[in-house]
Amino acid sequence: MFNPRNTMKNVLLMAAATVSLASIAGQALAATAEELNRDAAQALQLLYQTNPAAATIGKTARATLVFPSIVKAGLGLGGSYGEGVLMKGEQVAGYYNSVSASWGWQAGVQSYSYVVFLMNDNALSYLDKSEGWEIGVGPTVVVLDEGAAKNLSSTTLKDDAYAFIFDQQGLMASLSIEGTKITPIQR
């Protein structure tokens, strides 16, 4: 049964989510290189403090992609966006954006951080040569949670890349980086 009150409530919630996403995405788009560097360093430090296994993996990685703030929103159709930093050791080696689109049953707005540890020259050269890396295509990326990461050691790290999603805020029915496109940007 059609209820105008519920319809208006849903329209207002969607408008609020859209304004929030636009505001947050606008801030992410306006980030300077210095801001991205600072935010990436803070995000990586947070990951290492909350997940010691990630710190262990980070020590053996050839490079690290740090996306300090990804914003994801959806209501039927959805998407996410954020900007990040590629680190080779302590040096900034480039800037990238992370974009994804999705459809299906989903509702909500969420922000999160993620880090991808590139473990070998194959993964690093793919990122450099591909002019954009679609996660799920190309080198193997294993998404780890804290429990799975505890079982890894320098002898069991056999995949091309390992990703950690952390610092989730907000409500979203699902969270994945599968199908995400990572593309170089200028800063």
C-alpha positions as CSV (number, residue, x, y, z in Angstrom):
1,M,0.0,0.0,0.0
2,F,1.4,3.4,-1.0
3,N,2.2,5.6,2.0
4,P,3.1,9.2,1.1
5,R,4.7,9.7,4.5
6,N,7.1,6.8,4.1
7,T,7.9,7.9,0.5
8,M,8.7,11.4,1.7
9,K,10.9,10.0,4.5
10,N,12.8,7.8,2.0
11,V,13.3,10.8,-0.4
12,L,14.6,12.9,2.5
13,L,17.0,10.1,3.6
14,M,18.3,9.7,0.0
15,A,18.8,13.5,-0.3
16,A,20.7,13.6,3.0
17,A,22.9,10.7,1.9
18,T,23.6,12.3,-1.5
19,V,24.5,15.6,0.1
20,S,26.8,13.9,2.6
21,L,28.5,11.9,-0.1
22,A,28.9,14.9,-2.3
23,S,30.4,16.8,0.6
24,I,32.8,14.1,1.6
25,A,33.8,13.3,-2.0
26,G,34.3,17.0,-2.7
27,Q,36.8,17.1,0.2
28,A,38.6,14.0,-1.1
29,L,38.9,15.5,-4.6
30,A,40.3,18.7,-3.1
31,A,43.1,16.9,-1.2
32,T,46.6,18.3,-1.9
33,A,49.7,16.0,-2.1
34,E,50.7,17.1,1.4
35,E,47.2,16.2,2.8
36,L,47.2,12.9,1.0
37,N,50.7,12.1,2.3
38,R,49.7,13.0,5.9
39,D,46.4,11.1,5.8
40,A,48.1,8.0,4.3
41,A,50.8,8.0,6.9
42,Q,48.2,8.3,9.7
43,A,46.1,5.5,8.1
44,L,49.0,3.2,7.8
45,Q,50.1,3.9,11.4
46,L,46.5,3.1,12.5
47,L,46.5,-0.2,10.6
48,Y,49.9,-1.2,12.1
49,Q,48.7,-0.4,15.6
50,T,45.5,-2.3,15.3
51,N,46.8,-5.2,13.3
52,P,50.4,-6.3,14.0
53,A,50.3,-8.9,11.2
54,A,49.8,-6.0,8.7
55,A,53.0,-4.4,10.0
56,T,54.9,-7.7,9.5
57,I,53.6,-7.9,5.9
58,G,54.5,-4.3,5.3
59,K,58.1,-4.9,6.2
60,T,58.5,-7.4,3.3
61,A,56.3,-5.6,0.7
62,R,58.0,-4.0,-2.3
63,A,55.5,-1.2,-2.2
64,T,52.3,-0.1,-0.4
65,L,49.2,1.5,-1.7
66,V,47.4,3.4,1.0
67,F,43.9,4.7,0.6
68,P,43.1,6.6,3.8
69,S,39.5,7.5,3.0
70,I,37.2,5.7,0.6
71,V,33.5,6.8,0.6
72,K,30.9,4.3,-0.5
73,A,27.2,5.0,-1.0
74,G,24.4,3.1,-2.5
75,L,20.7,2.7,-2.9
76,G,20.3,0.0,-5.5
77,L,23.1,1.6,-7.6
78,G,26.2,2.4,-5.7
79,G,29.8,3.5,-5.9
80,S,32.9,4.4,-4.1
81,Y,35.7,6.8,-4.5
82,G,38.9,7.8,-2.7
83,E,42.5,8.9,-3.3
84,G,45.7,7.4,-2.1
85,V,49.4,7.2,-2.1
86,L,51.9,4.6,-3.4
87,M,54.8,4.2,-1.1
88,K,58.1,2.5,-1.9
89,G,59.8,2.3,1.4
90,E,59.5,5.7,3.0
91,Q,59.3,7.5,-0.3
92,V,56.1,8.6,-2.1
93,A,56.2,7.0,-5.6
94,G,52.8,8.3,-6.9
95,Y,49.2,9.1,-6.3
96,Y,46.2,7.0,-7.3
97,N,42.4,7.0,-7.1
98,S,40.2,4.1,-6.3
99,V,36.8,3.9,-8.0
100,S,34.1,1.2,-8.1
101,A,30.5,0.9,-9.1
102,S,28.0,-1.6,-8.0
103,W,24.3,-2.6,-8.4
104,G,22.0,-4.9,-6.6
105,W,20.5,-4.9,-3.1
106,Q,22.4,-2.3,-1.2
107,A,21.7,0.8,0.9
108,G,23.7,3.1,3.0
109,V,26.8,5.3,3.2
110,Q,30.1,4.2,4.6
111,S,33.7,5.4,4.7
112,Y,36.7,3.1,5.2
113,S,40.4,2.9,4.6
114,Y,42.3,0.2,2.8
115,V,45.9,-0.7,2.2
116,V,47.3,-3.0,-0.6
117,F,50.7,-4.5,0.0
118,L,52.4,-5.2,-3.3
119,M,54.7,-8.1,-2.5
120,N,56.7,-8.7,-5.6
121,D,58.1,-7.0,-8.8
122,N,55.3,-8.6,-10.8
123,A,52.5,-6.8,-8.9
124,L,54.5,-3.5,-8.9
125,S,55.3,-3.6,-12.6
126,Y,51.7,-4.5,-13.4
127,L,50.6,-1.4,-11.5
128,D,53.2,0.8,-13.3
129,K,52.4,-0.6,-16.8
130,S,48.7,-1.0,-16.7
131,E,47.7,2.7,-16.4
132,G,45.1,1.4,-14.0
133,W,44.6,-1.8,-12.1
134,E,41.2,-3.5,-11.8
135,I,41.3,-5.6,-8.6
136,G,40.1,-9.0,-9.6
137,V,42.0,-8.8,-12.9
138,G,45.8,-9.1,-13.1
139,P,47.9,-10.0,-10.1
140,T,46.3,-11.9,-7.3
141,V,45.0,-9.8,-4.4
142,V,44.1,-11.5,-1.2
143,V,41.8,-9.5,1.2
144,L,42.8,-10.4,4.7
145,D,41.0,-9.9,8.0
146,E,42.9,-9.9,11.3
147,G,42.4,-13.6,12.0
148,A,43.7,-14.8,8.6
149,A,46.6,-12.4,8.7
150,K,47.9,-13.9,12.0
151,N,48.5,-17.2,10.2
152,L,50.9,-15.6,7.6
153,S,54.6,-15.5,7.8
154,S,57.4,-14.6,5.5
155,T,57.5,-18.2,4.2
156,T,53.7,-18.4,3.6
157,L,53.4,-15.0,1.8
158,K,53.1,-16.4,-1.8
159,D,50.5,-14.1,-3.4
160,D,51.2,-10.9,-5.4
161,A,49.3,-8.5,-3.1
162,Y,47.5,-8.5,0.2
163,A,44.8,-6.0,1.1
164,F,43.4,-4.9,4.5
165,I,40.2,-3.0,4.9
166,F,39.9,-1.1,8.2
167,D,38.5,1.9,10.0
168,Q,34.9,1.4,8.7
169,Q,32.4,4.1,9.7
170,G,28.7,4.3,8.8
171,L,26.3,1.7,7.6
172,M,26.5,-0.3,4.4
173,A,25.1,-3.8,3.7
174,S,28.3,-5.1,2.2
175,L,32.0,-4.1,1.7
176,S,34.4,-5.4,-0.9
177,I,37.2,-4.1,-3.1
178,E,36.5,-6.6,-5.8
179,G,35.9,-4.8,-9.1
180,T,37.7,-1.6,-7.9
181,K,39.7,0.3,-10.5
182,I,43.0,1.9,-9.3
183,T,44.3,4.6,-11.6
184,P,47.2,7.0,-11.4
185,I,46.4,10.6,-10.8
186,Q,48.5,13.8,-10.7
187,R,49.0,15.7,-7.4
